[in-house]
Each structure stands twice: as C-alpha cells, then as structure tokens.
Amino acid sequence: MWLPMIGMTALPHLGGLYGAFPVVWTCLYTSMGYGSYLIWKELGGFTQDALVPLGLYGTQLALNWAWTPIFFGAHKLKLALMEIVLLTGTVGATMASWYPISSTATLLLAPYLAWLCLATSLNYCIWRDNAEEKEE
C-alpha cells in the first residue's frame, strides 16, 4: 500500500513544478494528494464507486494546473478568473462527494479551498484594476 499512497500524494506536485508560492503549494498539494489516497483506499481503488469522487478530484487538479499558465503565462486575466471560479466550485463539489466517504480526506482539502477563495478574490481585483486590451 506504500506505492499508491506515495504516488497519489506526489501526483499533484507535478503541476506545481512551474507554479508560484512553492511553500504554500507544497503543503496544499501534499494534503490534497494524501486525501485522494484516503478516498481511493476507502473505496477499494479505482472502482465504480470511486468514479465521481476521484473524477471530480482529477478535474479540479487539471483546472488547478491550468490556471498558472493562463494567468501568468498568457496574461488572460478574465479567462483566469472564470477558470479559478470553476476550479473553486469543483473543489467544493469534490469535498461534498468526499465527505460521506472520509471526513479526514475532506478536511485535508479545507486549507486548499480557503487558499482558492483568497486567490479568486485577488484574481478578481487584478482583473478589475487592469483592463485587458480589447481584441478587435
């Protein structure tokens, strides 16, 4: 059982290799990864029952990895704002799907959700205060 635990805990860090705030994201990625392992273990692996909770987790992870290149790379502030709102909602849905399975795993996502709420607010303020050039 060590290999799946280590693999699932380490997986989120792949997207963070190019991200900002490495100290914060190291903690957040580790907790969300370990939470996903707890869900995987509780549901007996990648079973039919795991489809929704781990599918939502995978979706939010992909959205998480996509935000940095949209915001910092492409400088598409409005698109990044829409993306992070979707990401935050998906994390909330992930937590709701995890709660009946493991309250511990759900609580491991709470700091991540709090960070996303702050990041969403910052993204909004940056977008609001820095009007993007209109494409003609």
C-alpha positions in Angstrom: 0.0 0.0 0.0 3.0 2.3 0.2 3.4 2.8 -3.5 -0.2 4.0 -4.2 0.0 6.3 -1.1 3.3 7.9 -2.2 2.2 8.1 -5.9 -1.1 9.7 -5.2 0.4 12.1 -2.6 3.1 13.1 -5.0 0.9 13.4 -8.2 -0.4 17.0 -7.5 3.1 18.3 -7.2 3.7 17.7 -11.0 1.6 20.7 -11.8 3.3 22.8 -9.1 6.7 22.4 -10.6 6.2 25.6 -12.6 3.9 27.4 -10.1 4.2 30.3 -7.7 4.2 30.2 -3.9 6.1 26.9 -3.6 5.9 26.7 0.2 2.2 27.1 0.3 1.6 24.8 -2.7 3.9 22.1 -1.2 1.6 21.8 1.8 -1.6 22.1 -0.2 -0.6 19.6 -2.9 0.6 17.1 -0.3 -2.7 17.4 1.7 -4.9 17.1 -1.3 -2.8 14.2 -2.7 -3.0 12.3 0.6 -6.7 13.0 0.8 -7.2 11.4 -2.6 -5.3 8.4 -1.5 -7.6 8.1 1.5 -10.6 8.2 -0.8 -9.0 5.7 -3.2 -8.2 3.3 -0.3 -11.6 3.6 1.3 -13.3 2.8 -2.0 -11.1 -0.1 -2.8 -9.1 1.5 -5.6 -10.4 2.8 -8.9 -13.8 1.2 -8.6 -17.2 2.3 -9.9 -17.9 3.9 -6.6 -14.7 6.0 -7.0 -15.7 7.4 -10.4 -17.4 10.6 -9.1 -15.2 11.4 -6.1 -11.9 10.7 -7.9 -13.3 12.1 -11.2 -14.1 15.4 -9.5 -10.7 15.3 -7.9 -8.9 14.8 -11.2 -11.0 17.5 -12.8 -10.1 20.1 -10.1 -6.4 19.0 -10.4 -6.4 19.6 -14.1 -8.1 23.0 -13.6 -5.5 23.8 -10.9 -2.7 23.0 -13.2 -4.2 25.1 -16.0 -4.7 28.3 -14.0 -1.0 29.3 -13.7 -0.2 29.3 -17.5 -3.5 31.2 -18.2 -2.8 33.9 -15.6 0.9 34.2 -15.5 1.8 32.8 -19.0 -0.9 34.1 -21.3 -1.9 37.1 -19.0 -5.5 36.4 -19.7 -6.9 37.8 -16.5 -10.6 37.4 -17.3 -10.2 33.8 -18.6 -8.1 33.0 -15.5 -10.9 34.5 -13.3 -13.5 32.3 -15.0 -11.2 29.3 -14.6 -10.5 29.8 -10.9 -14.2 30.3 -10.2 -14.8 27.0 -11.9 -11.9 25.4 -10.0 -13.1 26.7 -6.6 -16.6 25.3 -7.3 -15.1 21.9 -8.4 -13.1 21.7 -5.2 -16.3 22.4 -3.3 -18.1 19.6 -5.2 -15.1 17.3 -4.6 -15.3 18.0 -0.9 -19.1 17.3 -0.9 -18.5 14.0 -2.7 -15.7 13.0 -0.3 -17.5 13.8 3.0 -19.6 10.7 3.2 -16.5 8.6 2.4 -13.9 10.2 4.7 -14.3 13.3 6.8 -10.5 13.3 7.2 -9.9 13.5 3.5 -12.5 16.2 3.2 -10.8 18.3 5.9 -7.5 17.9 4.1 -9.0 20.0 1.3 -10.2 22.8 3.6 -7.0 24.8 3.5 -6.9 24.5 -0.3 -10.5 25.8 -0.6 -9.6 28.7 1.7 -6.5 29.5 -0.4 -8.6 29.4 -3.6 -11.1 31.8 -2.1 -8.3 34.2 -1.4 -6.7 33.6 -4.8 -10.1 34.1 -6.5 -10.5 37.5 -4.8 -7.0 38.5 -5.8 -7.6 37.4 -9.4 -10.8 39.4 -9.5 -9.1 42.6 -8.1 -6.2 42.3 -10.6 -8.7 41.8 -13.5 -10.9 44.7 -12.3 -7.9 47.0 -11.9 -6.1 46.1 -15.1 -8.4 46.3 -18.0 -7.2 43.9 -20.8 -6.9 45.3 -24.3 -9.9 44.7 -26.3 -9.5 42.3 -29.2 -10.8 43.8 -32.4 
